[in-house]
Amino acid sequence: MRMLTMAMVGMVLVTAGSVKVSGGQMPAPSLPWANQLPGMSQPDIMRRAEQKRMLMSDRQKRLVADTDKLVELTTALKEQVDETNKDILSVDMIKKAEEIEKLAHSVKERIKG
């Protein structure tokens, strides 16, 4: 019985010794990418993060503007097609279709990143 008790105490001591105690101090919060930017100060990291947020905001605004333009162009093209008969194909309609195609491709590429 004594041997079993000693073994249990030994296990508890080994387990307790392997657990790291922080001493009640909380680690300083850090940005997830801070370790990827060695040599940069905290203000530089924060400035870079703010620039990234602004770029993403600008990107979103351009996407909204371009998709609004796509809606406008496709609506105008549909109206032109509705006004014509099946035998008429105007140069203006072809140009609008090409503009729609280019704009849609550019939006698609920007969405992909």
BALO-668908 format. One record per residue: residue in three letters; y, x, z of N, C-alpha, C in turn. Coordinates in pm, whole numbers. Layout:
<sites>
SITE   type   n_north   n_east     n_up   ca_north   ca_east    ca_up   c_north   c_east     c_up
SITE    ALA         Y        X        Z          Y         X        Z         Y        X        Z
...
</sites>
This chain:
<sites>
SITE   type   n_north   n_east     n_up   ca_north   ca_east    ca_up   c_north   c_east     c_up
SITE    MET      -118       81        0          0         0        0       125       86        0
SITE    ARG       119      191       78        233       280       86       256      347      -49
SITE    MET       154      379     -118        163       442     -249       231      348     -349
SITE    LEU       198      221     -342        258       121     -429       407      107     -399
SITE    THR       444      107     -273        584        97     -234       662      218     -285
SITE    MET       606      336     -270        672       458     -317       688      455     -470
SITE    ALA       590      404     -539        598       394     -684       709      298     -725
SITE    MET       719      187     -653        824        89     -682       962      147     -656
SITE    VAL       977      217     -545       1106       279     -512      1140      382     -619
SITE    GLY      1044      457     -662       1066       558     -767      1111      493     -897
SITE    MET      1049      383     -933       1087       312    -1056      1230      261    -1047
SITE    VAL      1266      206     -930       1401       155     -911      1502      269     -922
SITE    LEU      1473      382     -863       1564       497     -869      1578      550    -1011
SITE    VAL      1470      557    -1083       1475       605    -1222      1555      507    -1308
SITE    THR      1530      380    -1289       1602       278    -1365      1750      279    -1329
SITE    ALA      1782      287    -1202       1922       287    -1158      1993      412    -1207
SITE    GLY      1924      523    -1213       1985       648    -1260      2015      646    -1408
SITE    SER      1943      566    -1482       1965       562    -1627      2074      464    -1667
SITE    VAL      2118      378    -1572       2223       281    -1601      2358      348    -1580
SITE    LYS      2448      337    -1677       2580       399    -1667      2676      299    -1604
SITE    VAL      2744      343    -1499       2838       258    -1430      2978      299    -1471
SITE    SER      3063      202    -1508       3196       234    -1560      3298      256    -1450
SITE    GLY      3267      228    -1327       3362       248    -1220      3467      139    -1214
SITE    GLY      3443       26    -1276       3537       -85    -1271      3652      -75    -1368
SITE    GLN      3656       26    -1451       3766        40    -1547      3724      -18    -1680
SITE    MET      3818      -90    -1742       3794      -147    -1875      3833      -44    -1979
SITE    PRO      3755      -26    -2084       3795        67    -2189      3916       12    -2263
SITE    ALA      3999      103    -2312       4118        63    -2386      4077       -6    -2515
SITE    PRO      4140     -118    -2550       4104      -186    -2674      4141      -99    -2793
SITE    SER      4055     -101    -2891       4082       -20    -3010      4054     -103    -3133
SITE    LEU      4114      -63    -3241       4092      -131    -3368      3960      -84    -3427
SITE    PRO      3888     -172    -3495       3756      -135    -3545      3759      -19    -3644
SITE    TRP      3869       -3    -3714       3874       102    -3816      3945      227    -3764
SITE    ALA      3982      230    -3636       4056       343    -3581      3974      472    -3589
SITE    ASN      3843      462    -3571       3761       583    -3577      3745      634    -3720
SITE    GLN      3781      555    -3818       3772       597    -3958      3899      666    -4003
SITE    LEU      4003      665    -3920       4132       722    -3954      4166      833    -3855
SITE    PRO      4092      945    -3858       4119      1050    -3760      4257     1112    -3785
SITE    GLY      4323     1147    -3677       4451      1213    -3688      4568     1118    -3704
SITE    MET      4544      988    -3707       4653       892    -3719      4687      838    -3582
SITE    SER      4815      826    -3554       4858       774    -3425      4843      622    -3425
SITE    GLN      4849      564    -3307       4835       419    -3294      4944      346    -3372
SITE    PRO      5072      390    -3368       5174       319    -3449      5145      326    -3599
SITE    ASP      5091      440    -3645       5056       451    -3788      4944      355    -3824
SITE    ILE      4848      344    -3735       4736       252    -3759      4785      108    -3762
SITE    MET      4874       74    -3668       4929       -61    -3664      5014      -89    -3788
SITE    ARG      5092       10    -3833       5174        -7    -3952      5085      -31    -4074
SITE    ARG      4977       45    -4083       4884        29    -4195      4819     -109    -4192
SITE    ALA      4785     -157    -4073       4725      -291    -4060      4826     -398    -4103
SITE    GLU      4953     -381    -4064       5056      -477    -4103      5077     -476    -4254
SITE    GLN      5075     -357    -4315       5088      -348    -4461      4972     -418    -4529
SITE    LYS      4853     -402    -4474       4735      -466    -4532      4747     -618    -4524
SITE    ARG      4795     -668    -4409       4815      -813    -4394      4918     -865    -4495
SITE    MET      5025     -789    -4515       5129      -832    -4610      5076     -831    -4753
SITE    LEU      4996     -730    -4787       4937      -726    -4921      4844     -844    -4943
SITE    MET      4766     -879    -4842       4677      -994    -4854      4757    -1123    -4868
SITE    SER      4867    -1133    -4797       4953     -1251    -4806      5015    -1261    -4946
SITE    ASP      5063    -1148    -4998       5119     -1147    -5134      5013    -1183    -5237
SITE    ARG      4893    -1130    -5218       4782     -1160    -5309      4754    -1310    -5311
SITE    GLN      4753    -1370    -5192       4727     -1514    -5182      4837    -1593    -5251
SITE    LYS      4963    -1552    -5232       5074     -1622    -5296      5064    -1614    -5448
SITE    ARG      5028    -1496    -5500       5012     -1481    -5646      4898    -1568    -5698
SITE    LEU      4788    -1574    -5622       4675     -1657    -5664      4715    -1804    -5669
SITE    VAL      4789    -1850    -5569       4834     -1989    -5568      4926    -2015    -5686
SITE    ALA      5021    -1923    -5711       5114     -1942    -5823      5039    -1942    -5956
SITE    ASP      4944    -1851    -5972       4869     -1845    -6098      4781    -1967    -6118
SITE    THR      4719    -2016    -6013       4636     -2136    -6030      4722    -2259    -6057
SITE    ASP      4841    -2263    -5998       4933     -2372    -6031      4972    -2366    -6179
SITE    LYS      4996    -2244    -6227       5030     -2225    -6368      4912    -2267    -6457
SITE    LEU      4790    -2235    -6413       4671     -2276    -6489      4662    -2428    -6498
SITE    VAL      4688    -2496    -6389       4684     -2642    -6389      4789    -2696    -6486
SITE    GLU      4908    -2638    -6480       5016     -2683    -6569      4980    -2662    -6716
SITE    LEU      4928    -2545    -6749       4891     -2515    -6888      4777    -2604    -6937
SITE    THR      4675    -2622    -6854       4562     -2705    -6898      4602    -2851    -6913
SITE    THR      4691    -2897    -6826       4739     -3035    -6838      4818    -3052    -6968
SITE    ALA      4904    -2954    -6998       4982     -2960    -7122      4891    -2955    -7245
SITE    LEU      4789    -2870    -7240       4695     -2860    -7353      4618    -2991    -7369
SITE    LYS      4575    -3049    -7258       4503     -3177    -7266      4591    -3285    -7327
SITE    GLU      4716    -3290    -7289       4808     -3389    -7346      4824    -3370    -7496
SITE    GLN      4833    -3243    -7539       4845     -3215    -7683      4719    -3258    -7756
SITE    VAL      4604    -3227    -7698       4478     -3264    -7763      4464    -3416    -7770
SITE    ASP      4506    -3486    -7666       4498     -3632    -7665      4588    -3695    -7771
SITE    GLU      4701    -3630    -7801       4795     -3685    -7898      4754    -3660    -8042
SITE    THR      4667    -3564    -8064       4627     -3532    -8201      4493    -3597    -8233
SITE    ASN      4462    -3599    -8363       4330     -3650    -8399      4235    -3532    -8420
SITE    LYS      4112    -3561    -8453       4010     -3456    -8461      4032    -3359    -8577
SITE    ASP      4112    -3393    -8674       4133     -3307    -8790      4252    -3211    -8774
SITE    ILE      4332    -3226    -8669       4451     -3144    -8652      4429    -3044    -8539
SITE    LEU      4455    -2917    -8569       4447     -2810    -8470      4572    -2725    -8486
SITE    SER      4664    -2733    -8394       4791     -2662    -8409      4782    -2520    -8354
SITE    VAL      4871    -2437    -8402       4878     -2298    -8356      4921    -2295    -8209
SITE    ASP      5008    -2387    -8171       5054     -2395    -8033      4937    -2421    -7938
SITE    MET      4844    -2507    -7979       4727     -2535    -7896      4640    -2411    -7882
SITE    ILE      4624    -2337    -7988       4544     -2214    -7983      4608    -2112    -7890
SITE    LYS      4742    -2097    -7900       4813     -2003    -7814      4801    -2043    -7667
SITE    LYS      4812    -2172    -7640       4797     -2220    -7502      4657    -2192    -7450
SITE    ALA      4558    -2216    -7533       4419     -2191    -7492      4397    -2043    -7463
SITE    GLU      4456    -1954    -7545       4443     -1810    -7521      4514    -1770    -7392
SITE    GLU      4632    -1827    -7367       4706     -1797    -7245      4627    -1843    -7122
SITE    ILE      4566    -1961    -7134       4482     -2012    -7024      4365    -1917    -6999
SITE    GLU      4303    -1873    -7107       4189     -1782    -7094      4228    -1651    -7026
SITE    LYS      4341    -1592    -7066       4385     -1466    -7006      4419    -1484    -6858
SITE    LEU      4491    -1591    -6828       4529     -1617    -6690      4407    -1645    -6603
SITE    ALA      4314    -1720    -6655       4192     -1750    -6578      4112    -1623    -6553
SITE    HIS      4106    -1535    -6652       4035     -1408    -6635      4103    -1323    -6527
SITE    SER      4236    -1317    -6531       4308     -1238    -6433      4290    -1294    -6292
SITE    VAL      4292    -1426    -6277       4269     -1488    -6146      4127    -1456    -6098
SITE    LYS      4032    -1465    -6187       3893     -1437    -6150      3877    -1293    -6101
SITE    GLU      3939    -1199    -6170       3929     -1058    -6130      3997    -1034    -5996
SITE    ARG      4111    -1098    -5972       4181     -1081    -5844      4102    -1143    -5729
SITE    ILE      4035    -1253    -5756       3953     -1316    -5652      3835    -1226    -5617
SITE    LYS      3776    -1164    -5717       3665     -1072    -5691      3709     -956    -5603
SITE    GLY      3833     -917    -5617       3886      -808    -5533      3887     -685    -5608
</sites>
